[in-house]
Amino acid sequence: MAQLEEVLKKPLITEKTSIIGEKTNRYGFVVDLKANKNQIRAAIETLYDVKVLNIKTSIMPGKIKRAGKTVKKTSKTKKAYVQLAEGQKIEFFKGV
């Protein structure tokens, strides 16, 4: 994985991550399946200019979806929960 931009796919913006972010200064991201914690740390520190203290990752298995008679499976995803240093934060929506 050469590019840091390829490691982070999108920020994880849900009610759960919003509540956790306010209490523990932790943010969620959907990352590439092959990305490790060192690559995730480097990508977040360079793209958002913050200091990362801790990273927790989890792989969410794909779900089985039915559409009529056909059965399809969605692909699995990897989530990363990143804790930042005290006093730092990430602005996903600027000016809102």
VMD Tcl script that draws the C-alpha trace (Angstrom):
set ca {
  {0.00 0.00 0.00}
  {1.97 2.96 -1.27}
  {-0.34 5.96 -0.95}
  {-1.57 7.30 2.40}
  {-4.78 8.49 0.75}
  {-5.66 4.88 -0.13}
  {-5.52 3.77 3.53}
  {-8.47 5.88 4.72}
  {-11.67 5.34 2.75}
  {-14.10 7.57 4.67}
  {-14.85 8.84 8.16}
  {-17.35 6.83 10.17}
  {-20.07 9.31 11.15}
  {-22.77 7.66 13.23}
  {-24.53 8.40 16.51}
  {-22.31 5.93 18.33}
  {-19.06 7.47 17.07}
  {-20.34 10.97 17.81}
  {-21.05 10.08 21.44}
  {-17.71 8.28 21.82}
  {-15.91 11.21 20.18}
  {-17.31 13.70 22.65}
  {-16.49 11.60 25.72}
  {-13.12 10.00 24.92}
  {-11.74 12.05 21.99}
  {-11.97 8.97 19.72}
  {-12.92 9.07 16.02}
  {-13.94 6.29 13.64}
  {-12.81 5.62 10.09}
  {-13.49 2.98 7.46}
  {-10.08 1.84 6.27}
  {-8.66 -0.55 3.68}
  {-8.74 -4.23 4.66}
  {-4.99 -4.65 4.16}
  {-4.00 -1.55 6.15}
  {-2.19 -2.10 9.44}
  {-2.12 0.17 12.49}
  {1.16 1.84 11.53}
  {-0.19 2.81 8.11}
  {-3.44 4.09 9.65}
  {-1.50 6.16 12.20}
  {0.73 7.68 9.51}
  {-2.22 8.52 7.26}
  {-4.24 10.25 9.99}
  {-1.28 12.17 11.39}
  {-0.28 13.53 7.97}
  {-3.75 14.20 6.52}
  {-5.35 15.73 9.63}
  {-2.20 17.09 11.38}
  {-3.00 15.55 14.78}
  {-1.18 13.27 17.26}
  {-2.60 9.73 17.49}
  {-2.35 7.98 20.87}
  {-4.20 4.69 20.35}
  {-5.82 2.73 17.50}
  {-8.35 -0.08 17.76}
  {-9.35 -1.95 14.61}
  {-12.12 -4.41 13.84}
  {-13.15 -6.30 10.72}
  {-16.90 -6.41 10.14}
  {-18.01 -9.51 8.20}
  {-20.17 -9.16 5.12}
  {-23.93 -9.54 5.39}
  {-26.18 -11.80 3.37}
  {-28.77 -9.84 1.37}
  {-31.73 -11.33 -0.45}
  {-33.32 -9.81 -3.53}
  {-36.14 -12.07 -4.64}
  {-34.76 -15.53 -5.27}
  {-31.13 -14.50 -5.46}
  {-28.87 -14.32 -2.43}
  {-25.88 -11.98 -2.44}
  {-23.22 -11.26 0.14}
  {-21.82 -7.80 0.80}
  {-18.07 -7.45 1.18}
  {-16.44 -7.17 4.59}
  {-15.11 -3.86 5.88}
  {-12.47 -2.77 8.37}
  {-13.11 -0.04 10.93}
  {-10.48 1.87 12.89}
  {-11.21 3.81 16.07}
  {-8.48 6.38 16.67}
  {-7.85 8.18 19.97}
  {-6.22 11.59 19.69}
  {-4.05 13.49 22.14}
  {-5.70 15.77 24.69}
  {-6.90 19.06 23.23}
  {-6.84 17.93 19.59}
  {-9.82 17.20 17.40}
  {-10.77 16.51 13.79}
  {-13.29 18.74 12.01}
  {-15.24 16.67 9.51}
  {-17.74 19.45 8.78}
  {-16.12 22.88 8.77}
  {-18.39 25.88 9.12}
  {-21.44 23.88 10.23}
}
mol new
graphics top color blue
foreach p $ca { graphics top sphere $p radius 0.5 }
foreach p [lrange $ca 0 end-1] q [lrange $ca 1 end] { graphics top cylinder $p $q radius 0.2 }
display resetview
